[in-house]
Amino acid sequence: MVLTLYSIRIATYNNDIINSKSKNMAKPNKKGPTRTVDIFCAKCKTQLFKYRKGGKGALVKCFKERIVADFTHTPCICPNCGQEFARDTLVRGTPAFKMIGGKVTFK
C-alpha cells in the first residue's frame, strides 16, 4: 500500500472531525442565566417552578440545578390538578425535567 500525502491529510482530517465531535458536547452553563421565569400548569394555572431560563425560545427542558423554587410535592406532577407535566430524565449527563408539550406555560 502506497501512502500519499493526500491520503495522510484525509486520514488526519477525518480523525480531527471525530475527536472534535466527542470533545464538544454542550453542557448547561454552571453559573446559569440571571433571568428567572415562573412556570405554571397550563390546565389549572398553579405555579410549579421558579426557574433560571436561558434564551428566548420555548420551554423544552428544565435543568434541576437551575430551579430556584419548586412548588410541587411529587416530581413532574401538578400539586393542584394532578396532571403530569414533565418527565424526569438526563440531558447530556445532567438531571433535568423534559416538559410535555402544551402542559406548562411560563411568564
N, C-alpha and C positions, 0 to 999 in steps of 0.2 A: 504494500500500500504506500503510495507516494503522498506525503503531506505537502500541500502547497501553502503559501502564505495566505491565500484566500480561504482555504478550509480551516486554518487555525483561527483566523479572525471570526469566521462564522461560529465556530465552537465557543470561542471566548464570549462573543456577543450573546449567544443563547444561554450560556452559564450565568452571565451577568443579569439577564432578564429573570431567570429562575431565582437567583439569590435576592434580587431586589424585591420580588413579589413576596417572598417569605418574610423579609425583614420589615416591610412597610405596612403591616396590618394596623389599621387605625384603632386607637384606644380612646375611650372618652377622656376628656380633659380632666385631670385630677383636681385642679383648683375649681373648675366648674364656672359656669356663667353667673353673672350677678343678677340677671333679670329673673324674678320669680313670677310664676303664674299659679292661679288657683284652678284645680281640676275638679269638675263636678260630674255627677251621674247624669246622663242625658235623659233618663226616664223620670227621676224624681227631683233632680236639681240639688241633691245633697252634696256638700263639699267632701271630696275624698282625699286630696293631697294639696299641699303647697309645695311646688316643685321648681327647681332652678333649671329653666329651659334654655337651650342654646338654639339660635337660628329663628327664622320666621315661619317655618313650614308647619305642616300638620303634626299632631302628637301621635307618633307611631309607637314609641317605647319610652319608658321611664327608667333610668338607671337608679337603682336603690340608693346609691351613695349621694345622689342629688336631691332626694326627697327631704325637704326641710321639716314638714309636719305631716303626719299620717293620721287621718281621722277614721280609718277603717279598723274594725275589730278582727276580722278574718281577711288575710291577704286576697286581693282580687275580687272581693265580694262587697257590694254596696251595703252599708250598715242599715239603711232605711228600707229599701225595697228588696234586697237580697239578690239582685241581678249580678251575674258575673260580668265584669267589665274588662278584665285583662287575664293574661296567662303568665305564670312565673317561669322564667327562662334564663339562659345565659346568652349574652350577646358579646361576642369576641372575648369570652372568658370572664366577663363581668356580670354579676347578678342584675337582672332587670325585669320589669313587667312589660310584656308586649300587649299593647292595647288592642281590643277587639273593635273593628270599625263601627262607628256610629253609637258606641256605648258611653262615650265620655265627651264632654265639652270643656273648653278652658278659656279663661279671661286673663 
